Amino acid sequence: MTTPVVSLAYHSGYGHTVVIAEAVRAGAVEAGAEVHLIKVDEITEEQWAILDRSDVIVFGSPTYMGTASGAFHTFAEATSKRWATQAWKDKLAAGFTNSASKSGDKLHTLQYFQILAAQLGMHWVSLGLLPGWNSSTGSEHDLNRLGVFLGAAAQTNADEGPEAVHKADIATAEHLGRRVAETAGVFLKGLAAA
């Protein structure tokens, strides 16, 4: 069986989003994937090559002013070379984000990632969880406590550091990592059988 290669192409401005990236990585490793963390604001040609050979690319960024960070947008524009050649066509994609507000327009950031993936010909992998913390029996400790379906969303207070990233959001990101690695395994088996 082929080991899925999962790469996380992410930006973290103040350290909160890297906590989420590490959680996605941990979940994917637990599910048997080879995982690479790639900081898009420091990307090298060698790391572009890793992305090119990845089965899954998970996009991550904080949500700033209602969208992904400027550093992530710069990376996204640089993918136009891959768009022109369809180099990432039929790879799997997913996404994660963090912001200080409970909503904070995180959905827009995830939709931005999904559109980027679609432009690149990729297949989007959703979070695959029902929402948590939406009933009298729920709590802030539920998986998917923010009720987001497109990807892993986290909320961290603006006046607190990376150590304050909510444990439920970390667990939700780990779930996303496992899900993309497991989905990639099924996808690769299907390709091998075709």
N, C-alpha and C positions, 0 to 999 in steps of 0.2 A: 504494500500500500504506500502511496506517495504521501509524504508529510506536507500539509498545506503550509504555504509561506504567507504570513500575514505581516503587513507593514503598517505602522501608524505614522501618518504624515500629519504633524500637529505643530501648533504654536502655543506657547504659554507665556503670558505677559508677566504675571506676578507669582507664578508657581502653583496656582490652584489647578489649572488645566493639566499640568504634568502629573498631578496626583491621579486624575481621572485616566490619563494615558497609561500610567503604570497599572491601574486596576484592569483596564481592557487587556493589556499585555498579560497580566497574571491569569486572567480567565482563558485567554487563547492558549497560553502555554499549558495550563491545566488540561485543556482539551486536546493536547498533542501537537500544536502548531509550532513551527519555527517562526519567531517573532522579532521584528526589527522596529526600534523607535527612531524616528527621523524628525529632527527639529527643522521645520521648513525654512526658518530664518537663518539657518546655518548649513543648508543642504549642499552636499558635494556631488561631483559627477559620479563617484562610486555609489552614493546613496540613490541618485537617479536610476542607476543600473539595478539596484536592489528593488526599487519600485517597479521597474520594467519586468522583473522576473517574479514578482509577487503574484499570488493567486487572489489575494484580498488586499485592498488599500482602505484603511479606516482614516477618515479625515477628522481632525479635531482642532478646535480653537475656542478661546473665550468668546463670548458675545459682547462686542463693544458697539455701542450706538446702533443696536438693532441688527447687527450682522457679524460675520467673522472679522477677526482683526485685520488690520492693514497688511501685516506680515503674511497672513494666510492668503489674502487676496493677491499679493505679489506672486506667491507660489502658484496659485490657481492660474494666473495669467501665463506663467511659465510652462504650464502643462499644454499650452496650445501646440507645441511641437508634437506632443503625443496625440493630440486631437487630429492634427493634419494627417498623420499616418495611421490613425486608429490603433496605435500601439497598445492601448489599455482596453480595447474592445473585448467584451465578455469576461473581464475580471469582475470579482465581487467588490462591492463598496458598502461602507457603513459610516456612521459619524457620531460624534459626541461634542458636547459644549458645556460651559459653565458660565454663570453670571451671578451678580449679587442679588438681583430681584427674583422673586418666586417665578414670575414669567420672564421678564427681562427680554422678551422677544427671542428667546432661545429657539422657538419653532422656526423663525425666519432663518436663523443660521443653519439649522438642520436641512431646511428646504433648499437653501443655497448649496449645501454640500450635495444634496440629491440631484439638483439640476446640473451641477458640475459633473457628477458621475454619469448622468444621462447623456450629456454632451460628449463625454468620452466613450460612450457605448458600453458602460458598465451596468451591472445588475445590482440593485439596492437591496440590502438586508436590513429589515426593520428590527426594532427591539424585541418584538415577540412576547411582550408582557401585557397583561391587563393592568389598568391603573391601580395604584395603591392609595391609601389615605383618603378615600372618597366616601367613606361611610362611618357611621357611629362606632363601628367595631375596628376601624382602621387606625393606623398611627403613622407618625412621621418616620417610623423605622421600617415601613413597608418598602419592598422593592418597587421601583417606579413610582415613588411617592409624589412626584410632580405630574404624573399622568401624561407622559410624552410617549408617542408611539414610533416616531421616525428613527430615534436613536437614543443614546444615553444623555440625559440632561441632569445637570447638577446645579445646586444653588449654594453659594458660600457668601456670608456677610462681607460687605466691602471693607469693614474695619478689622477683619480677622485674617490671619495668614493661612498658608496651605494646610497647616495642621488642623484647621477647622472645617475642612471639606467633610460634609455629612457622611456618616458611615453607610447610610442607606443608599446614597448616591454612588459611593465606592462599590458597594455590592451590586448595584444595578449595572455599573460599568463592567464589572467582572462578568456578569451575565451576558452582556453584549459581546465580550471577548470570546466566551465559550460558544455563543451562538454563531458568530462569524466563522470560527474555526471548524465547528461541527458542520455548518452549511457548506463550507469549502471542501470538507472531506467527502460529503455526499456528491457535490458538484464534480469533483475530480474523479470519483468512481464512475459517475455517469459518462464523463468524457472518455475514460479508459474503455468503457464498455461499448461506446459508439463506434 
